Amino acid sequence: VQLQASGGGLVQPGGSLKLSCAASGSIFSVNAMGWYRQAPGKQRELVAAITSGGSTNYADPVKGRFTISRDNAKNTVYLQMNSLKPEDTAVYYCNARILYLVLTDYWGQGTQVTVSS
């Protein structure tokens, strides 16, 4: 199983970016999917998560600015990020809990998001 993330980049404060992460390989079903981020010198933290049924939860710093969604047919999760702030700068990682014989957590390779003028 592989998770391929894309969509990071450099954006000015107040701008928007959309991240995508597609799961591929031997998959029976994809349960929860989520996005985490890790800024330099800090621990990795949850940004947002979504269940297979579409229930979502967000970290307080991104509520009202970020939206997580998924396309179950494509095994893909998205993160729409609006009103970006310099403190959103981090490497963003996607995560998926995938069932194939056993339930396993997988991580994408990380994509850099830099918010700077």
DOZA-447669 format. One record per atom (N, C-alpha, C): residue in three letters; x negated, y, z negated; residue number from 1. Coordinates in nm, 2 decimals. Layout:
REM residues N
{r ALA x X y Y z Z k NUM} .
...
REM end
This chain:
REM residues 117
{r VAL x -0.08 y -0.12 z 0.00 k 1} .
{r VAL x 0.00 y 0.00 z 0.00 k 1} .
{r VAL x -0.09 y 0.12 z 0.00 k 1} .
{r GLN x -0.05 y 0.22 z 0.08 k 2} .
{r GLN x -0.12 y 0.35 z 0.09 k 2} .
{r GLN x -0.03 y 0.46 z 0.07 k 2} .
{r LEU x -0.07 y 0.57 z 0.00 k 3} .
{r LEU x 0.00 y 0.69 z 0.00 k 3} .
{r LEU x -0.08 y 0.80 z 0.07 k 3} .
{r GLN x -0.02 y 0.86 z 0.17 k 4} .
{r GLN x -0.09 y 0.96 z 0.25 k 4} .
{r GLN x -0.03 y 1.10 z 0.23 k 4} .
{r ALA x -0.10 y 1.18 z 0.16 k 5} .
{r ALA x -0.05 y 1.32 z 0.13 k 5} .
{r ALA x -0.10 y 1.42 z 0.23 k 5} .
{r SER x -0.02 y 1.52 z 0.26 k 6} .
{r SER x -0.06 y 1.63 z 0.35 k 6} .
{r SER x 0.01 y 1.76 z 0.31 k 6} .
{r GLY x -0.04 y 1.87 z 0.37 k 7} .
{r GLY x 0.03 y 1.99 z 0.36 k 7} .
{r GLY x -0.03 y 2.10 z 0.27 k 7} .
{r GLY x -0.14 y 2.06 z 0.21 k 8} .
{r GLY x -0.21 y 2.16 z 0.12 k 8} .
{r GLY x -0.28 y 2.27 z 0.21 k 8} .
{r GLY x -0.33 y 2.37 z 0.14 k 9} .
{r GLY x -0.40 y 2.48 z 0.21 k 9} .
{r GLY x -0.42 y 2.60 z 0.13 k 9} .
{r LEU x -0.46 y 2.71 z 0.19 k 10} .
{r LEU x -0.48 y 2.84 z 0.13 k 10} .
{r LEU x -0.36 y 2.93 z 0.16 k 10} .
{r VAL x -0.30 y 2.99 z 0.05 k 11} .
{r VAL x -0.18 y 3.07 z 0.07 k 11} .
{r VAL x -0.20 y 3.19 z -0.02 k 11} .
{r GLN x -0.14 y 3.30 z 0.02 k 12} .
{r GLN x -0.14 y 3.42 z -0.07 k 12} .
{r GLN x -0.04 y 3.41 z -0.18 k 12} .
{r PRO x -0.06 y 3.48 z -0.29 k 13} .
{r PRO x 0.04 y 3.48 z -0.40 k 13} .
{r PRO x 0.18 y 3.52 z -0.34 k 13} .
{r GLY x 0.28 y 3.45 z -0.39 k 14} .
{r GLY x 0.41 y 3.48 z -0.34 k 14} .
{r GLY x 0.45 y 3.40 z -0.21 k 14} .
{r GLY x 0.35 y 3.33 z -0.16 k 15} .
{r GLY x 0.38 y 3.25 z -0.04 k 15} .
{r GLY x 0.44 y 3.11 z -0.07 k 15} .
{r SER x 0.45 y 3.03 z 0.04 k 16} .
{r SER x 0.51 y 2.90 z 0.03 k 16} .
{r SER x 0.43 y 2.79 z 0.10 k 16} .
{r LEU x 0.44 y 2.67 z 0.05 k 17} .
{r LEU x 0.38 y 2.56 z 0.11 k 17} .
{r LEU x 0.47 y 2.44 z 0.09 k 17} .
{r LYS x 0.46 y 2.34 z 0.18 k 18} .
{r LYS x 0.54 y 2.22 z 0.16 k 18} .
{r LYS x 0.44 y 2.10 z 0.17 k 18} .
{r LEU x 0.44 y 2.02 z 0.07 k 19} .
{r LEU x 0.36 y 1.90 z 0.07 k 19} .
{r LEU x 0.44 y 1.78 z 0.10 k 19} .
{r SER x 0.38 y 1.68 z 0.17 k 20} .
{r SER x 0.44 y 1.56 z 0.21 k 20} .
{r SER x 0.36 y 1.44 z 0.16 k 20} .
{r CYS x 0.42 y 1.33 z 0.13 k 21} .
{r CYS x 0.35 y 1.21 z 0.09 k 21} .
{r CYS x 0.43 y 1.09 z 0.14 k 21} .
{r ALA x 0.37 y 1.01 z 0.23 k 22} .
{r ALA x 0.43 y 0.89 z 0.28 k 22} .
{r ALA x 0.37 y 0.76 z 0.23 k 22} .
{r ALA x 0.45 y 0.67 z 0.19 k 23} .
{r ALA x 0.40 y 0.54 z 0.14 k 23} .
{r ALA x 0.42 y 0.44 z 0.26 k 23} .
{r SER x 0.31 y 0.36 z 0.27 k 24} .
{r SER x 0.32 y 0.26 z 0.38 k 24} .
{r SER x 0.25 y 0.13 z 0.33 k 24} .
{r GLY x 0.28 y 0.02 z 0.40 k 25} .
{r GLY x 0.22 y -0.11 z 0.36 k 25} .
{r GLY x 0.33 y -0.20 z 0.32 k 25} .
{r SER x 0.29 y -0.30 z 0.23 k 26} .
{r SER x 0.38 y -0.40 z 0.19 k 26} .
{r SER x 0.47 y -0.35 z 0.07 k 26} .
{r ILE x 0.59 y -0.31 z 0.11 k 27} .
{r ILE x 0.68 y -0.24 z 0.02 k 27} .
{r ILE x 0.81 y -0.31 z 0.03 k 27} .
{r PHE x 0.86 y -0.35 z -0.09 k 28} .
{r PHE x 1.00 y -0.40 z -0.10 k 28} .
{r PHE x 1.09 y -0.28 z -0.13 k 28} .
{r SER x 1.05 y -0.20 z -0.23 k 29} .
{r SER x 1.13 y -0.08 z -0.26 k 29} .
{r SER x 1.04 y 0.02 z -0.34 k 29} .
{r VAL x 1.08 y 0.14 z -0.32 k 30} .
{r VAL x 1.00 y 0.25 z -0.39 k 30} .
{r VAL x 1.09 y 0.31 z -0.50 k 30} .
{r ASN x 1.05 y 0.30 z -0.62 k 31} .
{r ASN x 1.12 y 0.35 z -0.73 k 31} .
{r ASN x 1.09 y 0.50 z -0.75 k 31} .
{r ALA x 1.05 y 0.54 z -0.86 k 32} .
{r ALA x 1.03 y 0.69 z -0.88 k 32} .
{r ALA x 0.91 y 0.73 z -0.80 k 32} .
{r MET x 0.91 y 0.86 z -0.76 k 33} .
{r MET x 0.80 y 0.92 z -0.68 k 33} .
{r MET x 0.78 y 1.06 z -0.75 k 33} .
{r GLY x 0.66 y 1.11 z -0.74 k 34} .
{r GLY x 0.63 y 1.23 z -0.81 k 34} .
{r GLY x 0.51 y 1.30 z -0.76 k 34} .
{r TRP x 0.49 y 1.42 z -0.81 k 35} .
{r TRP x 0.37 y 1.50 z -0.78 k 35} .
{r TRP x 0.31 y 1.54 z -0.91 k 35} .
{r TYR x 0.18 y 1.53 z -0.91 k 36} .
{r TYR x 0.10 y 1.57 z -1.02 k 36} .
{r TYR x -0.01 y 1.67 z -0.97 k 36} .
{r ARG x -0.07 y 1.75 z -1.06 k 37} .
{r ARG x -0.18 y 1.84 z -1.02 k 37} .
{r ARG x -0.28 y 1.84 z -1.12 k 37} .
{r GLN x -0.40 y 1.87 z -1.07 k 38} .
{r GLN x -0.52 y 1.88 z -1.16 k 38} .
{r GLN x -0.60 y 2.00 z -1.12 k 38} .
{r ALA x -0.61 y 2.10 z -1.21 k 39} .
{r ALA x -0.69 y 2.22 z -1.19 k 39} .
{r ALA x -0.83 y 2.20 z -1.25 k 39} .
{r PRO x -0.93 y 2.27 z -1.20 k 40} .
{r PRO x -1.06 y 2.25 z -1.25 k 40} .
{r PRO x -1.07 y 2.26 z -1.40 k 40} .
{r GLY x -1.13 y 2.17 z -1.47 k 41} .
{r GLY x -1.15 y 2.17 z -1.61 k 41} .
{r GLY x -1.02 y 2.14 z -1.69 k 41} .
{r LYS x -0.92 y 2.10 z -1.62 k 42} .
{r LYS x -0.79 y 2.06 z -1.69 k 42} .
{r LYS x -0.75 y 1.92 z -1.66 k 42} .
{r GLN x -0.66 y 1.87 z -1.75 k 43} .
{r GLN x -0.61 y 1.73 z -1.73 k 43} .
{r GLN x -0.51 y 1.73 z -1.62 k 43} .
{r ARG x -0.49 y 1.62 z -1.56 k 44} .
{r ARG x -0.38 y 1.60 z -1.46 k 44} .
{r ARG x -0.25 y 1.61 z -1.53 k 44} .
{r GLU x -0.16 y 1.69 z -1.47 k 45} .
{r GLU x -0.03 y 1.71 z -1.53 k 45} .
{r GLU x 0.09 y 1.68 z -1.43 k 45} .
{r LEU x 0.20 y 1.64 z -1.48 k 46} .
{r LEU x 0.32 y 1.62 z -1.40 k 46} .
{r LEU x 0.37 y 1.75 z -1.35 k 46} .
{r VAL x 0.40 y 1.76 z -1.22 k 47} .
{r VAL x 0.47 y 1.88 z -1.16 k 47} .
{r VAL x 0.61 y 1.85 z -1.15 k 47} .
{r ALA x 0.65 y 1.74 z -1.08 k 48} .
{r ALA x 0.79 y 1.71 z -1.06 k 48} .
{r ALA x 0.80 y 1.56 z -1.02 k 48} .
{r ALA x 0.92 y 1.51 z -1.05 k 49} .
{r ALA x 0.94 y 1.37 z -1.02 k 49} .
{r ALA x 1.08 y 1.35 z -0.97 k 49} .
{r ILE x 1.11 y 1.24 z -0.90 k 50} .
{r ILE x 1.24 y 1.21 z -0.85 k 50} .
{r ILE x 1.26 y 1.06 z -0.85 k 50} .
{r THR x 1.38 y 1.02 z -0.89 k 51} .
{r THR x 1.41 y 0.88 z -0.89 k 51} .
{r THR x 1.46 y 0.83 z -0.75 k 51} .
{r SER x 1.48 y 0.70 z -0.74 k 52} .
{r SER x 1.53 y 0.65 z -0.61 k 52} .
{r SER x 1.67 y 0.70 z -0.59 k 52} .
{r GLY x 1.74 y 0.73 z -0.69 k 53} .
{r GLY x 1.88 y 0.78 z -0.68 k 53} .
{r GLY x 1.89 y 0.93 z -0.66 k 53} .
{r GLY x 1.77 y 1.00 z -0.67 k 54} .
{r GLY x 1.77 y 1.14 z -0.65 k 54} .
{r GLY x 1.77 y 1.23 z -0.77 k 54} .
{r SER x 1.76 y 1.18 z -0.89 k 55} .
{r SER x 1.75 y 1.26 z -1.01 k 55} .
{r SER x 1.61 y 1.32 z -1.02 k 55} .
{r THR x 1.61 y 1.44 z -1.06 k 56} .
{r THR x 1.48 y 1.51 z -1.06 k 56} .
{r THR x 1.45 y 1.57 z -1.20 k 56} .
{r ASN x 1.32 y 1.59 z -1.22 k 57} .
{r ASN x 1.27 y 1.67 z -1.34 k 57} .
{r ASN x 1.15 y 1.74 z -1.30 k 57} .
{r TYR x 1.13 y 1.86 z -1.36 k 58} .
{r TYR x 1.03 y 1.95 z -1.33 k 58} .
{r TYR x 0.95 y 2.00 z -1.45 k 58} .
{r ALA x 0.82 y 2.03 z -1.44 k 59} .
{r ALA x 0.75 y 2.09 z -1.54 k 59} .
{r ALA x 0.80 y 2.23 z -1.56 k 59} .
{r ASP x 0.80 y 2.28 z -1.68 k 60} .
{r ASP x 0.85 y 2.42 z -1.70 k 60} .
{r ASP x 0.79 y 2.53 z -1.62 k 60} .
{r PRO x 0.66 y 2.52 z -1.59 k 61} .
{r PRO x 0.60 y 2.63 z -1.52 k 61} .
{r PRO x 0.64 y 2.64 z -1.37 k 61} .
{r VAL x 0.70 y 2.54 z -1.32 k 62} .
{r VAL x 0.74 y 2.54 z -1.18 k 62} .
{r VAL x 0.89 y 2.54 z -1.16 k 62} .
{r LYS x 0.97 y 2.53 z -1.26 k 63} .
{r LYS x 1.11 y 2.53 z -1.25 k 63} .
{r LYS x 1.16 y 2.66 z -1.18 k 63} .
{r GLY x 1.25 y 2.64 z -1.09 k 64} .
{r GLY x 1.30 y 2.75 z -1.01 k 64} .
{r GLY x 1.22 y 2.79 z -0.89 k 64} .
{r ARG x 1.10 y 2.74 z -0.88 k 65} .
{r ARG x 1.01 y 2.78 z -0.77 k 65} .
{r ARG x 0.98 y 2.66 z -0.68 k 65} .
{r PHE x 0.97 y 2.54 z -0.74 k 66} .
{r PHE x 0.94 y 2.42 z -0.66 k 66} .
{r PHE x 1.06 y 2.33 z -0.65 k 66} .
{r THR x 1.07 y 2.26 z -0.54 k 67} .
{r THR x 1.18 y 2.16 z -0.52 k 67} .
{r THR x 1.12 y 2.03 z -0.47 k 67} .
{r ILE x 1.15 y 1.92 z -0.54 k 68} .
{r ILE x 1.11 y 1.79 z -0.50 k 68} .
{r ILE x 1.22 y 1.72 z -0.43 k 68} .
{r SER x 1.19 y 1.65 z -0.32 k 69} .
{r SER x 1.30 y 1.57 z -0.25 k 69} .
{r SER x 1.23 y 1.45 z -0.19 k 69} .
{r ARG x 1.31 y 1.36 z -0.14 k 70} .
{r ARG x 1.26 y 1.24 z -0.08 k 70} .
{r ARG x 1.35 y 1.19 z 0.03 k 70} .
{r ASP x 1.29 y 1.12 z 0.12 k 71} .
{r ASP x 1.36 y 1.05 z 0.23 k 71} .
{r ASP x 1.33 y 0.90 z 0.21 k 71} .
{r ASN x 1.43 y 0.83 z 0.16 k 72} .
{r ASN x 1.41 y 0.69 z 0.13 k 72} .
{r ASN x 1.39 y 0.60 z 0.25 k 72} .
{r ALA x 1.45 y 0.64 z 0.36 k 73} .
{r ALA x 1.43 y 0.56 z 0.48 k 73} .
{r ALA x 1.28 y 0.57 z 0.53 k 73} .
{r LYS x 1.21 y 0.68 z 0.50 k 74} .
{r LYS x 1.08 y 0.70 z 0.54 k 74} .
{r LYS x 0.98 y 0.68 z 0.43 k 74} .
{r ASN x 1.03 y 0.64 z 0.31 k 75} .
{r ASN x 0.94 y 0.62 z 0.19 k 75} .
{r ASN x 0.85 y 0.74 z 0.17 k 75} .
{r THR x 0.91 y 0.86 z 0.19 k 76} .
{r THR x 0.83 y 0.99 z 0.18 k 76} .
{r THR x 0.89 y 1.08 z 0.08 k 76} .
{r VAL x 0.80 y 1.15 z 0.00 k 77} .
{r VAL x 0.84 y 1.25 z -0.09 k 77} .
{r VAL x 0.78 y 1.38 z -0.05 k 77} .
{r TYR x 0.86 y 1.49 z -0.08 k 78} .
{r TYR x 0.82 y 1.62 z -0.04 k 78} .
{r TYR x 0.81 y 1.71 z -0.17 k 78} .
{r LEU x 0.73 y 1.81 z -0.16 k 79} .
{r LEU x 0.73 y 1.92 z -0.26 k 79} .
{r LEU x 0.73 y 2.05 z -0.19 k 79} .
{r GLN x 0.85 y 2.12 z -0.20 k 80} .
{r GLN x 0.85 y 2.26 z -0.14 k 80} .
{r GLN x 0.81 y 2.35 z -0.25 k 80} .
{r MET x 0.71 y 2.43 z -0.23 k 81} .
{r MET x 0.66 y 2.52 z -0.33 k 81} .
{r MET x 0.68 y 2.67 z -0.28 k 81} .
{r ASN x 0.76 y 2.74 z -0.35 k 82} .
{r ASN x 0.78 y 2.88 z -0.32 k 82} .
{r ASN x 0.73 y 2.97 z -0.43 k 82} .
{r SER x 0.72 y 3.10 z -0.40 k 83} .
{r SER x 0.67 y 3.20 z -0.50 k 83} .
{r SER x 0.54 y 3.15 z -0.57 k 83} .
{r LEU x 0.45 y 3.11 z -0.49 k 84} .
{r LEU x 0.33 y 3.05 z -0.55 k 84} .
{r LEU x 0.25 y 3.15 z -0.62 k 84} .
{r LYS x 0.18 y 3.11 z -0.73 k 85} .
{r LYS x 0.10 y 3.19 z -0.81 k 85} .
{r LYS x -0.04 y 3.14 z -0.82 k 85} .
{r PRO x -0.14 y 3.23 z -0.85 k 86} .
{r PRO x -0.28 y 3.18 z -0.86 k 86} .
{r PRO x -0.29 y 3.06 z -0.95 k 86} .
{r GLU x -0.21 y 3.06 z -1.06 k 87} .
{r GLU x -0.22 y 2.95 z -1.15 k 87} .
{r GLU x -0.17 y 2.81 z -1.10 k 87} .
{r ASP x -0.11 y 2.82 z -0.98 k 88} .
{r ASP x -0.07 y 2.69 z -0.92 k 88} .
{r ASP x -0.18 y 2.63 z -0.84 k 88} .
{r THR x -0.30 y 2.69 z -0.83 k 89} .
{r THR x -0.41 y 2.64 z -0.77 k 89} .
{r THR x -0.46 y 2.51 z -0.83 k 89} .
{r ALA x -0.47 y 2.40 z -0.76 k 90} .
{r ALA x -0.51 y 2.27 z -0.81 k 90} .
{r ALA x -0.51 y 2.17 z -0.69 k 90} .
{r VAL x -0.56 y 2.06 z -0.73 k 91} .
{r VAL x -0.55 y 1.94 z -0.64 k 91} .
{r VAL x -0.42 y 1.87 z -0.67 k 91} .
{r TYR x -0.33 y 1.85 z -0.57 k 92} .
{r TYR x -0.20 y 1.79 z -0.59 k 92} .
{r TYR x -0.21 y 1.65 z -0.55 k 92} .
{r TYR x -0.16 y 1.56 z -0.64 k 93} .
{r TYR x -0.16 y 1.41 z -0.61 k 93} .
{r TYR x -0.02 y 1.36 z -0.61 k 93} .
{r CYS x 0.02 y 1.28 z -0.51 k 94} .
{r CYS x 0.15 y 1.21 z -0.52 k 94} .
{r CYS x 0.13 y 1.08 z -0.58 k 94} .
{r ASN x 0.24 y 1.04 z -0.64 k 95} .
{r ASN x 0.25 y 0.91 z -0.71 k 95} .
{r ASN x 0.38 y 0.84 z -0.68 k 95} .
{r ALA x 0.37 y 0.71 z -0.66 k 96} .
{r ALA x 0.49 y 0.63 z -0.64 k 96} .
{r ALA x 0.48 y 0.50 z -0.71 k 96} .
{r ARG x 0.59 y 0.46 z -0.77 k 97} .
{r ARG x 0.61 y 0.33 z -0.83 k 97} .
{r ARG x 0.67 y 0.23 z -0.73 k 97} .
{r ILE x 0.60 y 0.14 z -0.69 k 98} .
{r ILE x 0.64 y 0.05 z -0.57 k 98} .
{r ILE x 0.65 y -0.09 z -0.62 k 98} .
{r LEU x 0.76 y -0.15 z -0.57 k 99} .
{r LEU x 0.79 y -0.29 z -0.60 k 99} .
{r LEU x 0.75 y -0.38 z -0.47 k 99} .
{r TYR x 0.66 y -0.47 z -0.49 k 100} .
{r TYR x 0.63 y -0.57 z -0.40 k 100} .
{r TYR x 0.57 y -0.69 z -0.48 k 100} .
{r LEU x 0.65 y -0.79 z -0.51 k 101} .
{r LEU x 0.62 y -0.89 z -0.60 k 101} .
{r LEU x 0.61 y -0.84 z -0.75 k 101} .
{r VAL x 0.53 y -0.74 z -0.77 k 102} .
{r VAL x 0.53 y -0.67 z -0.90 k 102} .
{r VAL x 0.55 y -0.52 z -0.88 k 102} .
{r LEU x 0.58 y -0.45 z -0.99 k 103} .
{r LEU x 0.59 y -0.31 z -0.99 k 103} .
{r LEU x 0.46 y -0.24 z -1.02 k 103} .
{r THR x 0.41 y -0.16 z -0.93 k 104} .
{r THR x 0.28 y -0.10 z -0.94 k 104} .
{r THR x 0.28 y 0.05 z -0.91 k 104} .
{r ASP x 0.20 y 0.12 z -0.99 k 105} .
{r ASP x 0.19 y 0.27 z -0.96 k 105} .
{r ASP x 0.07 y 0.29 z -0.86 k 105} .
{r TYR x 0.10 y 0.37 z -0.76 k 106} .
{r TYR x 0.00 y 0.40 z -0.66 k 106} .
{r TYR x -0.02 y 0.56 z -0.65 k 106} .
{r TRP x -0.14 y 0.60 z -0.61 k 107} .
{r TRP x -0.17 y 0.74 z -0.61 k 107} .
{r TRP x -0.22 y 0.77 z -0.47 k 107} .
{r GLY x -0.18 y 0.89 z -0.42 k 108} .
{r GLY x -0.24 y 0.95 z -0.30 k 108} .
{r GLY x -0.38 y 1.00 z -0.32 k 108} .
{r GLN x -0.44 y 1.05 z -0.21 k 109} .
{r GLN x -0.58 y 1.09 z -0.22 k 109} .
{r GLN x -0.59 y 1.23 z -0.27 k 109} .
{r GLY x -0.49 y 1.31 z -0.29 k 110} .
{r GLY x -0.50 y 1.45 z -0.33 k 110} .
{r GLY x -0.51 y 1.54 z -0.22 k 110} .
{r THR x -0.44 y 1.66 z -0.24 k 111} .
{r THR x -0.45 y 1.76 z -0.14 k 111} .
{r THR x -0.47 y 1.90 z -0.21 k 111} .
{r GLN x -0.56 y 1.98 z -0.16 k 112} .
{r GLN x -0.60 y 2.10 z -0.23 k 112} .
{r GLN x -0.50 y 2.21 z -0.20 k 112} .
{r VAL x -0.45 y 2.28 z -0.30 k 113} .
{r VAL x -0.36 y 2.39 z -0.29 k 113} .
{r VAL x -0.44 y 2.51 z -0.35 k 113} .
{r THR x -0.46 y 2.61 z -0.28 k 114} .
{r THR x -0.53 y 2.73 z -0.33 k 114} .
{r THR x -0.44 y 2.85 z -0.31 k 114} .
{r VAL x -0.41 y 2.92 z -0.42 k 115} .
{r VAL x -0.33 y 3.04 z -0.41 k 115} .
{r VAL x -0.42 y 3.16 z -0.44 k 115} .
{r SER x -0.45 y 3.24 z -0.34 k 116} .
{r SER x -0.54 y 3.35 z -0.36 k 116} .
{r SER x -0.52 y 3.46 z -0.26 k 116} .
{r SER x -0.55 y 3.58 z -0.30 k 117} .
{r SER x -0.54 y 3.69 z -0.20 k 117} .
{r SER x -0.68 y 3.72 z -0.14 k 117} .
REM end
